[in-house]
């Protein structure tokens, strides 16, 4: 189990958040509902989706390396 309050738990949460927001950007109904705001608290979802779509290769590499770390090293 990964503890949320540890550094690797925060990294896992951040990667999953970015990947989820990037996926939801591709769903038309969710894109209009969740990612329409670009400022404020709801703007965090939009910014995470932009990071996930623009840096998709780096995010995918980080997800694979974090999965390897959590499964085999930790």
PQR file of N, CA, C, O and H, with PARSE charges and radii, in Angstrom:
ATOM      1  N   UNK A   1       0.834  -1.187   0.000 -0.4000 1.5000
ATOM      2  CA  UNK A   1       0.000   0.000   0.000 -0.0000 2.0000
ATOM      3  C   UNK A   1       0.876   1.247   0.000  0.5500 1.7000
ATOM      4  O   UNK A   1       1.929   1.285   0.637 -0.5500 1.4000
ATOM      5  N   UNK A   2       0.430   2.248  -0.712 -0.4000 1.5000
ATOM      6  CA  UNK A   2       1.142   3.511  -0.776 -0.0000 2.0000
ATOM      7  C   UNK A   2       0.438   4.520   0.127  0.5500 1.7000
ATOM      8  O   UNK A   2      -0.755   4.784  -0.029 -0.5500 1.4000
ATOM      9  H   UNK A   2      -0.425   2.217  -1.229  0.4000 1.0000
ATOM     10  N   UNK A   3       1.169   5.063   1.043 -0.4000 1.5000
ATOM     11  CA  UNK A   3       0.639   6.043   1.971 -0.0000 2.0000
ATOM     12  C   UNK A   3       0.572   7.406   1.271  0.5500 1.7000
ATOM     13  O   UNK A   3       1.528   7.819   0.615 -0.5500 1.4000
ATOM     14  H   UNK A   3       2.138   4.848   1.170  0.4000 1.0000
ATOM     15  N   UNK A   4      -0.541   8.086   1.413 -0.4000 1.5000
ATOM     16  CA  UNK A   4      -0.727   9.372   0.734 -0.0000 2.0000
ATOM     17  C   UNK A   4       0.195  10.438   1.318  0.5500 1.7000
ATOM     18  O   UNK A   4       0.559  11.387   0.624 -0.5500 1.4000
ATOM     19  H   UNK A   4      -1.318   7.751   1.946  0.4000 1.0000
ATOM     20  N   UNK A   5       0.572  10.294   2.574 -0.4000 1.5000
ATOM     21  CA  UNK A   5       1.355  11.327   3.232 -0.0000 2.0000
ATOM     22  C   UNK A   5       2.852  11.181   3.008  0.5500 1.7000
ATOM     23  O   UNK A   5       3.627  12.014   3.478 -0.5500 1.4000
ATOM     24  H   UNK A   5       0.276   9.523   3.138  0.4000 1.0000
ATOM     25  N   UNK A   6       3.272  10.148   2.305 -0.4000 1.5000
ATOM     26  CA  UNK A   6       4.681  10.010   1.979 -0.0000 2.0000
ATOM     27  C   UNK A   6       4.947  10.680   0.630  0.5500 1.7000
ATOM     28  O   UNK A   6       4.014  11.010  -0.102 -0.5500 1.4000
ATOM     29  H   UNK A   6       2.642   9.472   1.922  0.4000 1.0000
ATOM     30  N   UNK A   7       6.218  10.875   0.313 -0.4000 1.5000
ATOM     31  CA  UNK A   7       6.565  11.556  -0.932 -0.0000 2.0000
ATOM     32  C   UNK A   7       6.163  10.737  -2.151  0.5500 1.7000
ATOM     33  O   UNK A   7       5.664  11.295  -3.129 -0.5500 1.4000
ATOM     34  H   UNK A   7       6.976  10.606   0.907  0.4000 1.0000
ATOM     35  N   UNK A   8       6.372   9.421  -2.110 -0.4000 1.5000
ATOM     36  CA  UNK A   8       5.991   8.610  -3.258 -0.0000 2.0000
ATOM     37  C   UNK A   8       4.473   8.496  -3.386  0.5500 1.7000
ATOM     38  O   UNK A   8       3.960   8.317  -4.490 -0.5500 1.4000
ATOM     39  H   UNK A   8       6.777   8.968  -1.315  0.4000 1.0000
ATOM     40  N   UNK A   9       3.749   8.598  -2.266 -0.4000 1.5000
ATOM     41  CA  UNK A   9       2.293   8.623  -2.328 -0.0000 2.0000
ATOM     42  C   UNK A   9       1.771   9.877  -2.999  0.5500 1.7000
ATOM     43  O   UNK A   9       0.798   9.833  -3.752 -0.5500 1.4000
ATOM     44  H   UNK A   9       4.166   8.744  -1.369  0.4000 1.0000
ATOM     45  N   UNK A  10       2.423  10.995  -2.723 -0.4000 1.5000
ATOM     46  CA  UNK A  10       2.036  12.255  -3.372 -0.0000 2.0000
ATOM     47  C   UNK A  10       2.329  12.197  -4.867  0.5500 1.7000
ATOM     48  O   UNK A  10       1.547  12.697  -5.676 -0.5500 1.4000
ATOM     49  H   UNK A  10       3.214  11.032  -2.112  0.4000 1.0000
ATOM     50  N   UNK A  11       3.461  11.584  -5.234 -0.4000 1.5000
ATOM     51  CA  UNK A  11       3.784  11.436  -6.659 -0.0000 2.0000
ATOM     52  C   UNK A  11       2.776  10.544  -7.375  0.5500 1.7000
ATOM     53  O   UNK A  11       2.360  10.852  -8.492 -0.5500 1.4000
ATOM     54  H   UNK A  11       4.096  11.178  -4.577  0.4000 1.0000
ATOM     55  N   UNK A  12       2.383   9.446  -6.745 -0.4000 1.5000
ATOM     56  CA  UNK A  12       1.386   8.551  -7.341 -0.0000 2.0000
ATOM     57  C   UNK A  12       0.060   9.284  -7.505  0.5500 1.7000
ATOM     58  O   UNK A  12      -0.580   9.190  -8.552 -0.5500 1.4000
ATOM     59  H   UNK A  12       2.722   9.196  -5.838  0.4000 1.0000
ATOM     60  N   UNK A  13      -0.348  10.009  -6.479 -0.4000 1.5000
ATOM     61  CA  UNK A  13      -1.602  10.764  -6.562 -0.0000 2.0000
ATOM     62  C   UNK A  13      -1.546  11.802  -7.679  0.5500 1.7000
ATOM     63  O   UNK A  13      -2.504  11.949  -8.439 -0.5500 1.4000
ATOM     64  H   UNK A  13       0.172  10.086  -5.629  0.4000 1.0000
ATOM     65  N   UNK A  14      -0.434  12.518  -7.780 -0.4000 1.5000
ATOM     66  CA  UNK A  14      -0.304  13.530  -8.835 -0.0000 2.0000
ATOM     67  C   UNK A  14      -0.340  12.924 -10.225  0.5500 1.7000
ATOM     68  O   UNK A  14      -0.991  13.465 -11.119 -0.5500 1.4000
ATOM     69  H   UNK A  14       0.344  12.399  -7.163  0.4000 1.0000
ATOM     70  N   UNK A  15       0.343  11.820 -10.419 -0.4000 1.5000
ATOM     71  CA  UNK A  15       0.331  11.162 -11.734 -0.0000 2.0000
ATOM     72  C   UNK A  15      -1.053  10.641 -12.086  0.5500 1.7000
ATOM     73  O   UNK A  15      -1.507  10.798 -13.219 -0.5500 1.4000
ATOM     74  H   UNK A  15       0.872  11.381  -9.692  0.4000 1.0000
ATOM     75  N   UNK A  16      -1.726  10.022 -11.125 -0.4000 1.5000
ATOM     76  CA  UNK A  16      -3.085   9.542 -11.393 -0.0000 2.0000
ATOM     77  C   UNK A  16      -4.045  10.686 -11.669  0.5500 1.7000
ATOM     78  O   UNK A  16      -4.936  10.560 -12.509 -0.5500 1.4000
ATOM     79  H   UNK A  16      -1.357   9.894 -10.204  0.4000 1.0000
ATOM     80  N   UNK A  17      -3.874  11.798 -10.972 -0.4000 1.5000
ATOM     81  CA  UNK A  17      -4.722  12.970 -11.192 -0.0000 2.0000
ATOM     82  C   UNK A  17      -4.513  13.531 -12.600  0.5500 1.7000
ATOM     83  O   UNK A  17      -5.480  13.865 -13.285 -0.5500 1.4000
ATOM     84  H   UNK A  17      -3.150  11.901 -10.289  0.4000 1.0000
ATOM     85  N   UNK A  18      -3.259  13.635 -13.030 -0.4000 1.5000
ATOM     86  CA  UNK A  18      -2.958  14.154 -14.363 -0.0000 2.0000
ATOM     87  C   UNK A  18      -3.494  13.213 -15.437  0.5500 1.7000
ATOM     88  O   UNK A  18      -4.078  13.666 -16.421 -0.5500 1.4000
ATOM     89  H   UNK A  18      -2.474  13.364 -12.473  0.4000 1.0000
ATOM     90  N   UNK A  19      -3.301  11.911 -15.255 -0.4000 1.5000
ATOM     91  CA  UNK A  19      -3.785  10.940 -16.240 -0.0000 2.0000
ATOM     92  C   UNK A  19      -5.311  10.929 -16.325  0.5500 1.7000
ATOM     93  O   UNK A  19      -5.878  10.823 -17.413 -0.5500 1.4000
ATOM     94  H   UNK A  19      -2.827  11.543 -14.455  0.4000 1.0000
ATOM     95  N   UNK A  20      -5.967  11.039 -15.176 -0.4000 1.5000
ATOM     96  CA  UNK A  20      -7.432  11.055 -15.163 -0.0000 2.0000
ATOM     97  C   UNK A  20      -7.979  12.302 -15.847  0.5500 1.7000
ATOM     98  O   UNK A  20      -8.929  12.211 -16.624 -0.5500 1.4000
ATOM     99  H   UNK A  20      -5.507  11.125 -14.292  0.4000 1.0000
ATOM    100  N   UNK A  21      -7.403  13.446 -15.572 -0.4000 1.5000
ATOM    101  CA  UNK A  21      -7.867  14.684 -16.194 -0.0000 2.0000
ATOM    102  C   UNK A  21      -7.607  14.683 -17.699  0.5500 1.7000
ATOM    103  O   UNK A  21      -8.425  15.188 -18.468 -0.5500 1.4000
ATOM    104  H   UNK A  21      -6.631  13.519 -14.940  0.4000 1.0000
ATOM    105  N   UNK A  22      -6.483  14.123 -18.122 -0.4000 1.5000
ATOM    106  CA  UNK A  22      -6.201  14.037 -19.556 -0.0000 2.0000
ATOM    107  C   UNK A  22      -7.188  13.105 -20.245  0.5500 1.7000
ATOM    108  O   UNK A  22      -7.596  13.365 -21.377 -0.5500 1.4000
ATOM    109  H   UNK A  22      -5.819  13.713 -17.497  0.4000 1.0000
ATOM    110  N   UNK A  23      -7.576  12.022 -19.577 -0.4000 1.5000
ATOM    111  CA  UNK A  23      -8.579  11.127 -20.151 -0.0000 2.0000
ATOM    112  C   UNK A  23      -9.939  11.805 -20.219  0.5500 1.7000
ATOM    113  O   UNK A  23     -10.641  11.691 -21.223 -0.5500 1.4000
ATOM    114  H   UNK A  23      -7.245  11.811 -18.657  0.4000 1.0000
ATOM    115  N   UNK A  24     -10.315  12.509 -19.158 -0.4000 1.5000
ATOM    116  CA  UNK A  24     -11.620  13.170 -19.141 -0.0000 2.0000
ATOM    117  C   UNK A  24     -11.715  14.291 -20.168  0.5500 1.7000
ATOM    118  O   UNK A  24     -12.815  14.675 -20.564 -0.5500 1.4000
ATOM    119  H   UNK A  24      -9.744  12.602 -18.342  0.4000 1.0000
ATOM    120  N   UNK A  25     -10.578  14.818 -20.601 -0.4000 1.5000
ATOM    121  CA  UNK A  25     -10.596  15.856 -21.632 -0.0000 2.0000
ATOM    122  C   UNK A  25     -11.061  15.294 -22.971  0.5500 1.7000
ATOM    123  O   UNK A  25     -11.585  16.030 -23.806 -0.5500 1.4000
ATOM    124  H   UNK A  25      -9.684  14.506 -20.279  0.4000 1.0000
ATOM    125  N   UNK A  26     -10.873  13.996 -23.176 -0.4000 1.5000
ATOM    126  CA  UNK A  26     -11.296  13.360 -24.423 -0.0000 2.0000
ATOM    127  C   UNK A  26     -12.782  13.012 -24.441  0.5500 1.7000
ATOM    128  O   UNK A  26     -13.338  12.770 -25.513 -0.5500 1.4000
ATOM    129  H   UNK A  26     -10.448  13.397 -22.497  0.4000 1.0000
ATOM    130  N   UNK A  27     -13.435  12.982 -23.283 -0.4000 1.5000
ATOM    131  CA  UNK A  27     -14.861  12.677 -23.190 -0.0000 2.0000
ATOM    132  C   UNK A  27     -15.626  13.989 -23.340  0.5500 1.7000
ATOM    133  O   UNK A  27     -15.473  14.883 -22.509 -0.5500 1.4000
ATOM    134  H   UNK A  27     -12.983  13.179 -22.412  0.4000 1.0000
ATOM    135  N   UNK A  28     -16.454  14.123 -24.391 -0.4000 1.5000
ATOM    136  CA  UNK A  28     -17.079  15.430 -24.677 -0.0000 2.0000
ATOM    137  C   UNK A  28     -17.946  15.980 -23.533  0.5500 1.7000
ATOM    138  O   UNK A  28     -17.857  17.166 -23.217 -0.5500 1.4000
ATOM    139  H   UNK A  28     -16.578  13.396 -25.067  0.4000 1.0000
ATOM    140  N   UNK A  29     -18.763  15.156 -22.924 -0.4000 1.5000
ATOM    141  CA  UNK A  29     -19.653  15.653 -21.876 -0.0000 2.0000
ATOM    142  C   UNK A  29     -18.864  16.075 -20.639  0.5500 1.7000
ATOM    143  O   UNK A  29     -19.181  17.085 -20.012 -0.5500 1.4000
ATOM    144  H   UNK A  29     -18.835  14.193 -23.181  0.4000 1.0000
ATOM    145  N   UNK A  30     -17.847  15.307 -20.294 -0.4000 1.5000
ATOM    146  CA  UNK A  30     -17.028  15.654 -19.131 -0.0000 2.0000
ATOM    147  C   UNK A  30     -16.150  16.873 -19.424  0.5500 1.7000
ATOM    148  O   UNK A  30     -15.884  17.679 -18.531 -0.5500 1.4000
ATOM    149  H   UNK A  30     -17.590  14.486 -20.803  0.4000 1.0000
ATOM    150  N   UNK A  31     -15.709  17.003 -20.654 -0.4000 1.5000
ATOM    151  CA  UNK A  31     -14.895  18.156 -21.033 -0.0000 2.0000
ATOM    152  C   UNK A  31     -15.685  19.449 -20.856  0.5500 1.7000
ATOM    153  O   UNK A  31     -15.161  20.438 -20.344 -0.5500 1.4000
ATOM    154  H   UNK A  31     -15.925  16.349 -21.379  0.4000 1.0000
ATOM    155  N   UNK A  32     -16.933  19.434 -21.277 -0.4000 1.5000
ATOM    156  CA  UNK A  32     -17.756  20.641 -21.154 -0.0000 2.0000
ATOM    157  C   UNK A  32     -18.121  20.923 -19.701  0.5500 1.7000
ATOM    158  O   UNK A  32     -18.261  22.085 -19.317 -0.5500 1.4000
ATOM    159  H   UNK A  32     -17.359  18.630 -21.692  0.4000 1.0000
ATOM    160  N   UNK A  33     -18.277  19.892 -18.897 -0.4000 1.5000
ATOM    161  CA  UNK A  33     -18.719  20.083 -17.523 -0.0000 2.0000
ATOM    162  C   UNK A  33     -17.569  20.376 -16.569  0.5500 1.7000
ATOM    163  O   UNK A  33     -17.647  21.310 -15.771 -0.5500 1.4000
ATOM    164  H   UNK A  33     -18.163  18.949 -19.209  0.4000 1.0000
ATOM    165  N   UNK A  34     -16.507  19.589 -16.647 -0.4000 1.5000
ATOM    166  CA  UNK A  34     -15.449  19.669 -15.641 -0.0000 2.0000
ATOM    167  C   UNK A  34     -14.303  20.578 -16.058  0.5500 1.7000
ATOM    168  O   UNK A  34     -13.724  21.265 -15.216 -0.5500 1.4000
ATOM    169  H   UNK A  34     -16.444  18.831 -17.296  0.4000 1.0000
ATOM    170  N   UNK A  35     -13.971  20.593 -17.328 -0.4000 1.5000
ATOM    171  CA  UNK A  35     -12.777  21.294 -17.780 -0.0000 2.0000
ATOM    172  C   UNK A  35     -13.073  22.616 -18.481  0.5500 1.7000
ATOM    173  O   UNK A  35     -12.218  23.139 -19.196 -0.5500 1.4000
ATOM    174  H   UNK A  35     -14.441  20.035 -18.011  0.4000 1.0000
ATOM    175  N   UNK A  36     -14.258  23.155 -18.287 -0.4000 1.5000
ATOM    176  CA  UNK A  36     -14.602  24.408 -18.955 -0.0000 2.0000
ATOM    177  C   UNK A  36     -13.985  25.627 -18.273  0.5500 1.7000
ATOM    178  O   UNK A  36     -13.693  26.625 -18.932 -0.5500 1.4000
ATOM    179  H   UNK A  36     -14.953  22.730 -17.706  0.4000 1.0000
ATOM    180  N   UNK A  37     -13.787  25.551 -16.964 -0.4000 1.5000
ATOM    181  CA  UNK A  37     -13.194  26.669 -16.225 -0.0000 2.0000
ATOM    182  C   UNK A  37     -11.671  26.617 -16.321  0.5500 1.7000
ATOM    183  O   UNK A  37     -11.060  25.561 -16.159 -0.5500 1.4000
ATOM    184  H   UNK A  37     -14.024  24.740 -16.428  0.4000 1.0000
ATOM    185  N   UNK A  38     -11.073  27.776 -16.587 -0.4000 1.5000
ATOM    186  CA  UNK A  38      -9.623  27.833 -16.694 -0.0000 2.0000
ATOM    187  C   UNK A  38      -8.981  28.555 -15.508  0.5500 1.7000
ATOM    188  O   UNK A  38      -7.754  28.621 -15.422 -0.5500 1.4000
ATOM    189  H   UNK A  38     -11.570  28.634 -16.718  0.4000 1.0000
ATOM    190  N   UNK A  39      -9.782  29.090 -14.604 -0.4000 1.5000
ATOM    191  CA  UNK A  39      -9.279  29.806 -13.433 -0.0000 2.0000
ATOM    192  C   UNK A  39      -9.946  29.272 -12.185  0.5500 1.7000
ATOM    193  O   UNK A  39     -10.977  28.602 -12.240 -0.5500 1.4000
ATOM    194  H   UNK A  39     -10.778  29.036 -14.674  0.4000 1.0000
ATOM    195  N   UNK A  40      -9.338  29.583 -11.072 -0.4000 1.5000
ATOM    196  CA  UNK A  40      -9.919  29.202  -9.791 -0.0000 2.0000
ATOM    197  C   UNK A  40      -9.635  27.763  -9.422  0.5500 1.7000
ATOM    198  O   UNK A  40      -8.705  27.141  -9.935 -0.5500 1.4000
ATOM    199  H   UNK A  40      -8.500  30.128 -11.027  0.4000 1.0000
ATOM    200  N   UNK A  41     -10.456  27.244  -8.520 -0.4000 1.5000
ATOM    201  CA  UNK A  41     -10.271  25.885  -8.030 -0.0000 2.0000
ATOM    202  C   UNK A  41     -10.509  24.866  -9.136  0.5500 1.7000
ATOM    203  O   UNK A  41      -9.762  23.893  -9.245 -0.5500 1.4000
ATOM    204  H   UNK A  41     -11.211  27.750  -8.103  0.4000 1.0000
ATOM    205  N   UNK A  42     -11.526  25.069  -9.951 -0.4000 1.5000
ATOM    206  CA  UNK A  42     -11.819  24.137 -11.039 -0.0000 2.0000
ATOM    207  C   UNK A  42     -10.787  24.218 -12.154  0.5500 1.7000
ATOM    208  O   UNK A  42     -10.710  23.316 -12.988 -0.5500 1.4000
ATOM    209  H   UNK A  42     -12.132  25.859  -9.862  0.4000 1.0000
ATOM    210  N   UNK A  43     -10.002  25.270 -12.183 -0.4000 1.5000
ATOM    211  CA  UNK A  43      -8.951  25.406 -13.177 -0.0000 2.0000
ATOM    212  C   UNK A  43      -7.812  24.426 -12.982  0.5500 1.7000
ATOM    213  O   UNK A  43      -7.037  24.183 -13.907 -0.5500 1.4000
ATOM    214  H   UNK A  43     -10.065  26.003 -11.505  0.4000 1.0000
ATOM    215  N   UNK A  44      -7.698  23.858 -11.790 -0.4000 1.5000
ATOM    216  CA  UNK A  44      -6.672  22.847 -11.535 -0.0000 2.0000
ATOM    217  C   UNK A  44      -6.908  21.631 -12.420  0.5500 1.7000
ATOM    218  O   UNK A  44      -5.954  21.042 -12.929 -0.5500 1.4000
ATOM    219  H   UNK A  44      -8.327  24.055 -11.038  0.4000 1.0000
ATOM    220  N   UNK A  45      -8.173  21.248 -12.611 -0.4000 1.5000
ATOM    221  CA  UNK A  45      -8.496  20.120 -13.482 -0.0000 2.0000
ATOM    222  C   UNK A  45      -8.088  20.418 -14.922  0.5500 1.7000
ATOM    223  O   UNK A  45      -7.529  19.560 -15.605 -0.5500 1.4000
ATOM    224  H   UNK A  45      -8.948  21.726 -12.198  0.4000 1.0000
ATOM    225  N   UNK A  46      -8.369  21.628 -15.377 -0.4000 1.5000
ATOM    226  CA  UNK A  46      -7.998  22.016 -16.738 -0.0000 2.0000
ATOM    227  C   UNK A  46      -6.482  22.012 -16.916  0.5500 1.7000
ATOM    228  O   UNK A  46      -5.975  21.517 -17.922 -0.5500 1.4000
ATOM    229  H   UNK A  46      -8.823  22.325 -14.823  0.4000 1.0000
ATOM    230  N   UNK A  47      -5.769  22.555 -15.954 -0.4000 1.5000
ATOM    231  CA  UNK A  47      -4.309  22.618 -16.061 -0.0000 2.0000
ATOM    232  C   UNK A  47      -3.683  21.234 -16.015  0.5500 1.7000
ATOM    233  O   UNK A  47      -2.702  20.977 -16.713 -0.5500 1.4000
ATOM    234  H   UNK A  47      -6.181  22.957 -15.136  0.4000 1.0000
ATOM    235  N   UNK A  48      -4.230  20.345 -15.208 -0.4000 1.5000
ATOM    236  CA  UNK A  48      -3.726  18.967 -15.179 -0.0000 2.0000
ATOM    237  C   UNK A  48      -4.005  18.263 -16.502  0.5500 1.7000
ATOM    238  O   UNK A  48      -3.184  17.469 -16.961 -0.5500 1.4000
ATOM    239  H   UNK A  48      -5.027  20.554 -14.641  0.4000 1.0000
ATOM    240  N   UNK A  49      -5.149  18.541 -17.118 -0.4000 1.5000
ATOM    241  CA  UNK A  49      -5.462  17.941 -18.412 -0.0000 2.0000
ATOM    242  C   UNK A  49      -4.525  18.452 -19.496  0.5500 1.7000
ATOM    243  O   UNK A  49      -4.112  17.689 -20.370 -0.5500 1.4000
ATOM    244  H   UNK A  49      -5.816  19.186 -16.745  0.4000 1.0000
ATOM    245  N   UNK A  50      -4.190  19.725 -19.448 -0.4000 1.5000
ATOM    246  CA  UNK A  50      -3.251  20.285 -20.419 -0.0000 2.0000
ATOM    247  C   UNK A  50      -1.865  19.672 -20.242  0.5500 1.7000
ATOM    248  O   UNK A  50      -1.204  19.349 -21.229 -0.5500 1.4000
ATOM    249  H   UNK A  50      -4.526  20.345 -18.738  0.4000 1.0000
ATOM    250  N   UNK A  51      -1.422  19.510 -19.012 -0.4000 1.5000
ATOM    251  CA  UNK A  51      -0.128  18.872 -18.757 -0.0000 2.0000
ATOM    252  C   UNK A  51      -0.138  17.444 -19.279  0.5500 1.7000
ATOM    253  O   UNK A  51       0.831  17.001 -19.895 -0.5500 1.4000
ATOM    254  H   UNK A  51      -1.959  19.773 -18.210  0.4000 1.0000
ATOM    255  N   UNK A  52      -1.224  16.722 -19.040 -0.4000 1.5000
ATOM    256  CA  UNK A  52      -1.318  15.340 -19.478 -0.0000 2.0000
ATOM    257  C   UNK A  52      -1.348  15.174 -20.982  0.5500 1.7000
ATOM    258  O   UNK A  52      -0.820  14.191 -21.503 -0.5500 1.4000
ATOM    259  H   UNK A  52      -2.011  17.082 -18.539  0.4000 1.0000
ATOM    260  N   UNK A  53      -1.959  16.122 -21.698 -0.4000 1.5000
ATOM    261  CA  UNK A  53      -2.028  15.988 -23.150 -0.0000 2.0000
ATOM    262  C   UNK A  53      -0.767  16.501 -23.831  0.5500 1.7000
ATOM    263  O   UNK A  53      -0.343  15.934 -24.838 -0.5500 1.4000
ATOM    264  H   UNK A  53      -2.388  16.920 -21.275  0.4000 1.0000
ATOM    265  N   UNK A  54      -0.169  17.543 -23.314 -0.4000 1.5000
ATOM    266  CA  UNK A  54       1.033  18.084 -23.958 -0.0000 2.0000
ATOM    267  C   UNK A  54       2.286  17.274 -23.647  0.5500 1.7000
ATOM    268  O   UNK A  54       3.163  17.137 -24.501 -0.5500 1.4000
ATOM    269  H   UNK A  54      -0.514  18.004 -22.496  0.4000 1.0000
ATOM    270  N   UNK A  55       2.377  16.745 -22.449 -0.4000 1.5000
ATOM    271  CA  UNK A  55       3.550  15.970 -22.038 -0.0000 2.0000
ATOM    272  C   UNK A  55       3.194  14.495 -21.896  0.5500 1.7000
ATOM    273  O   UNK A  55       3.631  13.844 -20.947 -0.5500 1.4000
ATOM    274  H   UNK A  55       1.665  16.856 -21.756  0.4000 1.0000
ATOM    275  N   UNK A  56       2.406  13.960 -22.829 -0.4000 1.5000
ATOM    276  CA  UNK A  56       1.903  12.602 -22.678 -0.0000 2.0000
ATOM    277  C   UNK A  56       3.025  11.561 -22.650  0.5500 1.7000
ATOM    278  O   UNK A  56       2.898  10.561 -21.943 -0.5500 1.4000
ATOM    279  H   UNK A  56       2.051  14.489 -23.600  0.4000 1.0000
ATOM    280  N   UNK A  57       4.099  11.756 -23.382 -0.4000 1.5000
ATOM    281  CA  UNK A  57       5.194  10.781 -23.377 -0.0000 2.0000
ATOM    282  C   UNK A  57       5.917  10.789 -22.031  0.5500 1.7000
ATOM    283  O   UNK A  57       6.238   9.728 -21.495 -0.5500 1.4000
ATOM    284  H   UNK A  57       4.202  12.568 -23.956  0.4000 1.0000
ATOM    285  N   UNK A  58       6.170  11.958 -21.493 -0.4000 1.5000
ATOM    286  CA  UNK A  58       6.851  12.054 -20.201 -0.0000 2.0000
ATOM    287  C   UNK A  58       5.968  11.539 -19.068  0.5500 1.7000
ATOM    288  O   UNK A  58       6.460  10.886 -18.148 -0.5500 1.4000
ATOM    289  H   UNK A  58       5.910  12.819 -21.929  0.4000 1.0000
ATOM    290  N   UNK A  59       4.682  11.824 -19.128 -0.4000 1.5000
ATOM    291  CA  UNK A  59       3.761  11.352 -18.099 -0.0000 2.0000
ATOM    292  C   UNK A  59       3.652   9.832 -18.153  0.5500 1.7000
ATOM    293  O   UNK A  59       3.627   9.179 -17.110 -0.5500 1.4000
ATOM    294  H   UNK A  59       4.283  12.354 -19.876  0.4000 1.0000
ATOM    295  N   UNK A  60       3.587   9.264 -19.346 -0.4000 1.5000
ATOM    296  CA  UNK A  60       3.519   7.812 -19.482 -0.0000 2.0000
ATOM    297  C   UNK A  60       4.789   7.150 -18.948  0.5500 1.7000
ATOM    298  O   UNK A  60       4.716   6.118 -18.281 -0.5500 1.4000
ATOM    299  H   UNK A  60       3.607   9.795 -20.193  0.4000 1.0000
ATOM    300  N   UNK A  61       5.935   7.730 -19.232 -0.4000 1.5000
ATOM    301  CA  UNK A  61       7.193   7.186 -18.730 -0.0000 2.0000
ATOM    302  C   UNK A  61       7.250   7.268 -17.198  0.5500 1.7000
ATOM    303  O   UNK A  61       7.715   6.335 -16.543 -0.5500 1.4000
ATOM    304  H   UNK A  61       5.994   8.569 -19.773  0.4000 1.0000
ATOM    305  N   UNK A  62       6.786   8.362 -16.643 -0.4000 1.5000
ATOM    306  CA  UNK A  62       6.741   8.497 -15.184 -0.0000 2.0000
ATOM    307  C   UNK A  62       5.772   7.490 -14.560  0.5500 1.7000
ATOM    308  O   UNK A  62       6.050   6.950 -13.489 -0.5500 1.4000
ATOM    309  H   UNK A  62       6.409   9.119 -17.176  0.4000 1.0000
ATOM    310  N   UNK A  63       4.640   7.234 -15.217 -0.4000 1.5000
ATOM    311  CA  UNK A  63       3.686   6.256 -14.692 -0.0000 2.0000
ATOM    312  C   UNK A  63       4.283   4.854 -14.687  0.5500 1.7000
ATOM    313  O   UNK A  63       4.119   4.112 -13.718 -0.5500 1.4000
ATOM    314  H   UNK A  63       4.414   7.673 -16.086  0.4000 1.0000
ATOM    315  N   UNK A  64       4.971   4.490 -15.759 -0.4000 1.5000
ATOM    316  CA  UNK A  64       5.587   3.161 -15.834 -0.0000 2.0000
ATOM    317  C   UNK A  64       6.690   3.029 -14.790  0.5500 1.7000
ATOM    318  O   UNK A  64       6.776   2.008 -14.107 -0.5500 1.4000
ATOM    319  H   UNK A  64       5.104   5.092 -16.546  0.4000 1.0000
ATOM    320  N   UNK A  65       7.523   4.039 -14.661 -0.4000 1.5000
ATOM    321  CA  UNK A  65       8.600   3.962 -13.668 -0.0000 2.0000
ATOM    322  C   UNK A  65       8.055   3.953 -12.242  0.5500 1.7000
ATOM    323  O   UNK A  65       8.603   3.261 -11.385 -0.5500 1.4000
ATOM    324  H   UNK A  65       7.454   4.868 -15.216  0.4000 1.0000
ATOM    325  N   UNK A  66       6.995   4.701 -11.970 -0.4000 1.5000
ATOM    326  CA  UNK A  66       6.397   4.699 -10.643 -0.0000 2.0000
ATOM    327  C   UNK A  66       5.726   3.358 -10.351  0.5500 1.7000
ATOM    328  O   UNK A  66       5.776   2.880  -9.218 -0.5500 1.4000
ATOM    329  H   UNK A  66       6.549   5.264 -12.666  0.4000 1.0000
ATOM    330  N   UNK A  67       5.106   2.753 -11.346 -0.4000 1.5000
ATOM    331  CA  UNK A  67       4.503   1.434 -11.155 -0.0000 2.0000
ATOM    332  C   UNK A  67       5.583   0.402 -10.837  0.5500 1.7000
ATOM    333  O   UNK A  67       5.397  -0.435  -9.954 -0.5500 1.4000
ATOM    334  H   UNK A  67       5.065   3.142 -12.266  0.4000 1.0000
ATOM    335  N   UNK A  68       6.709   0.453 -11.548 -0.4000 1.5000
ATOM    336  CA  UNK A  68       7.819  -0.453 -11.274 -0.0000 2.0000
ATOM    337  C   UNK A  68       8.344  -0.242  -9.851  0.5500 1.7000
ATOM    338  O   UNK A  68       8.636  -1.207  -9.145 -0.5500 1.4000
ATOM    339  H   UNK A  68       6.861   1.132 -12.266  0.4000 1.0000
ATOM    340  N   UNK A  69       8.460   1.003  -9.439 -0.4000 1.5000
ATOM    341  CA  UNK A  69       8.951   1.318  -8.096 -0.0000 2.0000
ATOM    342  C   UNK A  69       7.988   0.780  -7.020  0.5500 1.7000
ATOM    343  O   UNK A  69       8.417   0.152  -6.052 -0.5500 1.4000
ATOM    344  H   UNK A  69       8.222   1.787 -10.013  0.4000 1.0000
ATOM    345  N   UNK A  70       6.707   1.031  -7.203 -0.4000 1.5000
ATOM    346  CA  UNK A  70       5.730   0.632  -6.181 -0.0000 2.0000
ATOM    347  C   UNK A  70       5.607  -0.893  -6.119  0.5500 1.7000
ATOM    348  O   UNK A  70       5.470  -1.456  -5.033 -0.5500 1.4000
ATOM    349  H   UNK A  70       6.359   1.541  -7.989  0.4000 1.0000
ATOM    350  N   UNK A  71       5.656  -1.563  -7.268 -0.4000 1.5000
ATOM    351  CA  UNK A  71       5.461  -3.003  -7.279 -0.0000 2.0000
ATOM    352  C   UNK A  71       6.688  -3.790  -6.853  0.5500 1.7000
ATOM    353  O   UNK A  71       6.560  -4.784  -6.138 -0.5500 1.4000
ATOM    354  H   UNK A  71       5.768  -1.105  -8.150  0.4000 1.0000
ATOM    355  N   UNK A  72       7.866  -3.372  -7.272 -0.4000 1.5000
ATOM    356  CA  UNK A  72       9.036  -4.209  -7.082 -0.0000 2.0000
ATOM    357  C   UNK A  72      10.048  -3.674  -6.076  0.5500 1.7000
ATOM    358  O   UNK A  72      10.720  -4.472  -5.422 -0.5500 1.4000
ATOM    359  H   UNK A  72       7.970  -2.564  -7.852  0.4000 1.0000
ATOM    360  N   UNK A  73      10.182  -2.392  -5.926 -0.4000 1.5000
ATOM    361  CA  UNK A  73      11.217  -1.840  -5.065 -0.0000 2.0000
ATOM    362  C   UNK A  73      10.705  -1.562  -3.660  0.5500 1.7000
ATOM    363  O   UNK A  73      11.373  -1.870  -2.673 -0.5500 1.4000
ATOM    364  H   UNK A  73       9.636  -1.744  -6.456  0.4000 1.0000
ATOM    365  N   UNK A  74       9.524  -0.981  -3.577 -0.4000 1.5000
ATOM    366  CA  UNK A  74       8.997  -0.595  -2.263 -0.0000 2.0000
ATOM    367  C   UNK A  74       8.464  -1.780  -1.509  0.5500 1.7000
ATOM    368  O   UNK A  74       7.983  -1.631  -0.385 -0.5500 1.4000
ATOM    369  H   UNK A  74       8.981  -0.730  -4.378  0.4000 1.0000
TER
END
